[in-house]
Amino acid sequence: MATANFSLHTKDRKRLIKDRLVRWIVSFGGLSVLAGLIFIFVYLAYVTLPLFSDNEVTWQPAISTDIAETPVLTLVSDSGHDSVFFFADGGYIQKSLVTGEQTSHRLSDDIVRLQAIDEKTLLAVDDQDRYAALKPKLQLDQSSGDAQLMIPELHEEQWVSIPSATLVNAVVNKGETVIASIDERGMLQASYSRHAVTSRSDEFSSATLPTAIEGAKELVVTPDGRTLYVRTGNQIVVINRGEQSLHAREVVDLSAPNGATSVVYICCLVRIRYWCNMTISRCGNGLMY
């Protein structure tokens, strides 16, 4: 009869080490899970407890801004430390909202007038009655932490000649820049440049509405530059822009049945990318549609 060559009572040092190691690993895993659960509950308490406490506001000392003229456009960095003020004569001031230091600059000697199209876009006019749209921005420098003013360079071909414009509007997006204008004769013209991606130069083209629009009071361009709205009294002319042409899609009559109200202004409310609602404000009954 064969006999076993080992016994449970025999001291086995190697087996003892393995047993202790496994027990230590199991104990460490259990304690780690327990510690993780404790930290999760501590973090939840840290996040939720401020919801039940009173709000506190810490006011920083105000820094006065000595600006003689009223700016047409004001930019403030995301950090709230830097600001830029653009003025109608083509000059601008960079001011630190932390130290109060400010410096004066000028876009170009050829620019005689600046006007704001929206809260981020400027329309520049030079001494030859040419128009150009630009969108300056304050971009954060990751290395220094300061905001750097980025102003697009205006090339000669980006200027659009509009000698007798009565209404001008523009829009600048990632794909193109559109400048629309109506002259004294009521002729609507749209000039647009597609921003080049592969080539070095942009593509420029323009289109004119065949018929004149008499009595134009307002001109609005949608953010995608594909639709234009012209207000003439209580009517709005909706114009679609094609590849090489403009055509009037419809004329919307906003007159009230009793004639007691009149349209004051129209504006474009952007809800999602490249889609907008027209808001029409009426005077007389205080309604806004």
Backbone torsions as a table, in degrees:
resi	resn	phi	psi	omega
1	MET	NA	132.6	-176.8
2	ALA	-75.0	147.8	179.1
3	THR	-115.2	146.8	179.1
4	ALA	-74.1	144.0	-178.0
5	ASN	-96.2	12.6	177.3
6	PHE	-141.1	163.3	-179.7
7	SER	-139.8	145.9	177.1
8	LEU	-67.3	-21.0	179.5
9	HIS	-88.8	-6.1	179.7
10	THR	-77.3	134.4	178.7
11	LYS	-68.6	122.9	178.5
12	ASP	-122.0	98.1	-175.2
13	ARG	-65.4	-36.7	-179.2
14	LYS	-66.2	-43.5	179.0
15	ARG	-65.9	-34.0	178.8
16	LEU	-66.0	-40.0	179.2
17	ILE	-65.2	-43.3	178.7
18	LYS	-62.5	-40.2	-179.4
19	ASP	-64.3	-44.4	179.1
20	ARG	-65.6	-37.1	179.3
21	LEU	-65.3	-42.4	179.2
22	VAL	-65.6	-42.6	178.6
23	ARG	-63.0	-37.5	178.7
24	TRP	-66.9	-39.9	179.2
25	ILE	-65.2	-43.8	179.8
26	VAL	-64.2	-42.3	178.8
27	SER	-64.6	-42.3	179.4
28	PHE	-64.2	-40.8	177.7
29	GLY	-62.8	-42.8	178.9
30	GLY	-64.6	-43.1	178.4
31	LEU	-66.0	-34.8	178.4
32	SER	-65.3	-42.6	177.2
33	VAL	-62.5	-42.9	178.8
34	LEU	-63.2	-43.3	178.4
35	ALA	-64.6	-38.7	177.5
36	GLY	-61.8	-42.7	178.0
37	LEU	-63.4	-39.3	179.6
38	ILE	-64.6	-44.0	179.2
39	PHE	-64.7	-35.0	177.5
40	ILE	-63.2	-45.3	179.3
41	PHE	-67.2	-35.0	177.0
42	VAL	-65.8	-42.2	179.3
43	TYR	-65.0	-41.8	177.7
44	LEU	-61.9	-39.4	177.4
45	ALA	-66.6	-38.3	179.1
46	TYR	-64.7	-35.2	-178.3
47	VAL	-79.4	-39.4	-173.3
48	THR	-86.8	-26.2	-178.1
49	LEU	-60.6	-38.7	177.5
50	PRO	-61.2	-20.7	178.5
51	LEU	-66.7	-24.4	-178.0
52	PHE	-101.3	3.9	179.3
53	SER	-102.5	166.6	-180.0
54	ASP	-75.2	147.8	177.6
55	ASN	-74.9	143.5	178.2
56	GLU	-127.6	134.3	179.0
57	VAL	-121.1	127.3	178.0
58	THR	-107.0	115.4	-178.3
59	TRP	-89.6	130.1	175.4
60	GLN	-87.6	152.6	178.6
61	PRO	-59.9	134.0	-179.0
62	ALA	-74.2	144.7	177.7
63	ILE	-113.4	119.9	-178.2
64	SER	-73.7	145.3	179.1
65	THR	-115.7	114.9	-178.3
66	ASP	-91.6	93.5	-180.0
67	ILE	-125.6	120.2	-176.0
68	ALA	-74.1	-38.2	-177.1
69	GLU	-101.1	163.6	175.9
70	THR	-87.4	122.2	-178.8
71	PRO	-71.4	149.9	175.8
72	VAL	-87.7	-21.6	179.5
73	LEU	-150.3	136.7	179.1
74	THR	-126.9	130.6	177.0
75	LEU	-117.2	137.9	177.0
76	VAL	-128.0	134.5	-179.2
77	SER	-67.1	161.3	-179.6
78	ASP	-62.7	-31.0	178.7
79	SER	-77.5	-15.3	-178.5
80	GLY	78.1	14.7	-177.5
81	HIS	-98.9	-21.8	-175.4
82	ASP	-129.9	152.1	179.3
83	SER	-147.0	156.9	177.7
84	VAL	-135.6	134.3	179.4
85	PHE	-118.9	120.4	177.9
86	PHE	-101.7	140.3	-175.9
87	PHE	-117.6	163.6	-173.5
88	ALA	-65.6	-24.6	-177.4
89	ASP	-84.7	2.9	178.7
90	GLY	98.8	-2.5	178.1
91	GLY	-93.4	164.4	176.7
92	TYR	-150.6	155.3	-178.3
93	ILE	-122.4	127.8	171.9
94	GLN	-98.0	127.2	-175.1
95	LYS	-134.4	135.1	174.6
96	SER	-87.0	126.0	179.3
97	LEU	-83.5	1.3	177.9
98	VAL	-101.3	-50.8	-178.8
99	THR	-95.8	-19.4	-177.2
100	GLY	84.5	0.7	-180.0
101	GLU	-72.0	138.6	-179.5
102	GLN	-140.4	148.8	178.5
103	THR	-132.6	145.0	-178.8
104	SER	-103.7	140.8	-179.9
105	HIS	-141.1	177.3	176.4
106	ARG	-141.6	138.8	-178.5
107	LEU	-63.9	-55.1	-179.5
108	SER	-162.2	150.4	177.8
109	ASP	-69.6	-22.1	-179.7
110	ASP	-78.8	-21.0	-178.5
111	ILE	-79.3	123.4	-178.8
112	VAL	-106.5	-16.1	-178.5
113	ARG	-153.9	142.5	173.7
114	LEU	-125.5	141.5	172.8
115	GLN	-142.0	147.9	-177.2
116	ALA	-88.3	129.1	175.0
117	ILE	-84.3	-44.5	174.4
118	ASP	-146.2	-162.7	-175.9
119	GLU	-75.1	-3.2	-179.5
120	LYS	-132.9	-9.4	-171.3
121	THR	-116.6	138.8	177.3
122	LEU	-114.9	146.8	174.0
123	LEU	-115.0	116.8	-177.1
124	ALA	-100.3	141.8	178.0
125	VAL	-125.7	129.4	179.7
126	ASP	-98.8	-175.5	-175.7
127	ASP	-74.5	-3.2	177.4
128	GLN	-108.9	19.0	-178.7
129	ASP	59.0	39.4	174.9
130	ARG	-105.9	145.9	-175.2
131	TYR	-116.4	147.0	175.6
132	ALA	-149.9	141.5	179.8
133	ALA	-107.0	140.7	178.9
134	LEU	-146.1	154.3	-178.1
135	LYS	-127.4	92.1	176.6
136	PRO	-74.2	157.2	179.3
137	LYS	-153.4	154.6	175.0
138	LEU	-98.4	114.4	-176.5
139	GLN	-109.3	132.4	-177.2
140	LEU	-74.6	129.1	175.9
141	ASP	-88.2	115.6	-175.2
142	GLN	-65.9	-30.9	-176.8
143	SER	-73.8	-47.2	-177.3
144	SER	-94.9	-21.4	-177.4
145	GLY	83.1	0.1	179.0
146	ASP	-95.1	157.1	178.3
147	ALA	-89.9	130.4	178.8
148	GLN	-105.3	134.0	178.9
149	LEU	-79.3	122.3	179.5
150	MET	-110.0	113.7	179.0
151	ILE	-116.6	119.3	179.8
152	PRO	-61.9	140.3	177.8
153	GLU	-77.7	130.7	-179.3
154	LEU	-92.6	116.8	177.7
155	HIS	-87.7	165.4	-176.0
156	GLU	-61.1	-38.0	-176.9
157	GLU	-76.2	-10.7	179.6
158	GLN	-83.4	-9.4	179.6
159	TRP	-84.6	134.4	-179.4
160	VAL	-111.8	126.3	-178.9
161	SER	-82.5	118.5	177.6
162	ILE	-134.2	85.7	-171.2
163	PRO	-69.3	-35.1	-174.5
164	SER	-125.2	46.0	-177.5
165	ALA	-77.7	134.8	173.9
166	THR	-103.2	-30.3	176.6
167	LEU	-133.0	132.3	179.0
168	VAL	-137.6	136.4	174.4
169	ASN	-143.8	158.6	-177.2
170	ALA	-152.3	160.8	175.4
171	VAL	-144.7	139.8	179.3
172	VAL	-124.5	120.7	174.8
173	ASN	-129.7	-174.1	-175.8
174	LYS	-67.7	-27.8	-175.6
175	GLY	-88.8	-38.5	-174.6
176	GLU	-160.4	170.0	174.3
177	THR	-120.2	128.5	-177.4
178	VAL	-120.9	128.5	175.5
179	ILE	-121.5	116.5	179.7
180	ALA	-111.2	143.4	-177.0
181	SER	-148.9	154.5	173.5
182	ILE	-126.8	127.0	-177.3
183	ASP	-92.9	-172.9	-176.2
184	GLU	-64.5	-26.1	179.7
185	ARG	-82.7	-6.7	-177.2
186	GLY	87.4	12.1	179.8
187	MET	-82.5	128.2	-179.6
188	LEU	-96.4	127.5	179.2
189	GLN	-128.9	138.1	176.8
190	ALA	-123.5	120.6	177.1
191	SER	-111.8	131.7	-176.4
192	TYR	-142.0	146.5	178.7
193	SER	-125.9	126.4	177.1
194	ARG	-87.4	127.7	-177.6
195	HIS	-71.2	123.8	-177.0
196	ALA	-74.0	141.6	178.0
197	VAL	-106.0	-46.4	-178.5
198	THR	-95.1	-39.9	-179.0
199	SER	-88.0	168.5	-177.1
200	ARG	-82.7	-27.6	-176.0
201	SER	-109.3	150.7	178.7
202	ASP	-82.2	162.9	176.9
203	GLU	-99.5	127.7	-176.3
204	PHE	-117.0	139.8	176.6
205	SER	-157.4	167.7	-179.4
206	SER	-148.5	159.5	178.8
207	ALA	-145.1	149.7	-178.0
208	THR	-128.0	137.5	176.0
209	LEU	-70.9	130.2	-175.0
210	PRO	-61.5	-35.2	-177.2
211	THR	-105.0	147.8	179.9
212	ALA	-79.1	151.4	176.8
213	ILE	-111.3	110.0	-176.5
214	GLU	-86.1	140.9	175.9
215	GLY	70.4	32.3	179.7
216	ALA	-68.0	132.0	-178.9
217	LYS	-111.3	-31.8	-178.0
218	GLU	-143.0	152.2	177.9
219	LEU	-136.9	122.9	-178.3
220	VAL	-126.6	136.1	177.5
221	VAL	-116.3	132.2	178.7
222	THR	-69.6	159.0	-176.5
223	PRO	-59.2	-27.6	178.8
224	ASP	-86.4	-6.1	178.3
225	GLY	73.4	11.2	-176.4
226	ARG	-95.5	-17.0	-177.3
227	THR	-132.1	138.7	178.6
228	LEU	-123.6	142.8	177.8
229	TYR	-120.9	128.9	177.9
230	VAL	-121.5	124.7	178.4
231	ARG	-98.3	128.3	175.0
232	THR	-125.3	96.4	-176.6
233	GLY	67.1	-119.1	178.7
234	ASN	-101.3	19.4	178.6
235	GLN	-120.6	147.8	176.8
236	ILE	-122.0	125.4	176.1
237	VAL	-96.7	120.0	179.9
238	VAL	-96.0	122.5	-174.0
239	ILE	-123.0	128.7	175.8
240	ASN	-98.3	141.2	178.5
241	ARG	-103.8	122.0	175.8
242	GLY	-92.5	-164.8	-179.5
243	GLU	-68.1	-41.0	-178.0
244	GLN	-133.6	15.5	-174.5
245	SER	-152.6	164.8	173.6
246	LEU	-122.0	139.0	175.6
247	HIS	-142.6	138.8	180.0
248	ALA	-74.8	122.1	-178.7
249	ARG	-82.5	-44.3	-178.8
250	GLU	-164.2	163.2	174.6
251	VAL	-119.9	120.8	-177.5
252	VAL	-102.2	122.8	178.7
253	ASP	-92.7	119.3	-177.5
254	LEU	-105.6	14.1	-179.6
255	SER	-69.4	140.2	175.9
256	ALA	-76.1	151.4	-178.6
257	PRO	-57.8	-39.2	-179.0
258	ASN	-90.4	-2.7	178.6
259	GLY	70.7	17.8	-176.0
260	ALA	-84.5	-17.1	-177.1
261	THR	-119.1	161.0	177.5
262	SER	-144.1	152.8	-179.0
263	VAL	-77.3	133.4	179.9
264	VAL	-96.5	-50.1	-179.2
265	TYR	-158.2	165.0	174.4
266	ILE	-128.2	149.6	177.1
267	CYS	-147.9	161.5	-176.9
268	CYS	-107.2	120.6	177.8
269	LEU	-100.7	117.2	-177.8
270	VAL	-88.0	120.4	178.5
271	ARG	-99.7	-51.8	175.1
272	ILE	-131.2	175.5	-172.9
273	ARG	-59.1	126.1	174.0
274	TYR	59.0	35.4	173.2
275	TRP	-142.9	138.4	-176.2
276	CYS	-145.9	157.3	171.2
277	ASN	-108.1	143.1	174.8
278	MET	-88.0	127.4	176.6
279	THR	-105.7	123.5	-177.8
280	ILE	-114.4	123.8	-179.5
281	SER	-101.2	132.9	178.3
282	ARG	-112.3	144.7	173.6
283	CYS	-104.4	153.8	179.7
284	GLY	114.9	-51.7	178.7
285	ASN	-115.3	2.5	174.5
286	GLY	71.8	17.7	-179.0
287	LEU	-91.9	149.3	174.1
288	MET	-129.6	126.0	-177.7
289	TYR	-109.9	NA	NA
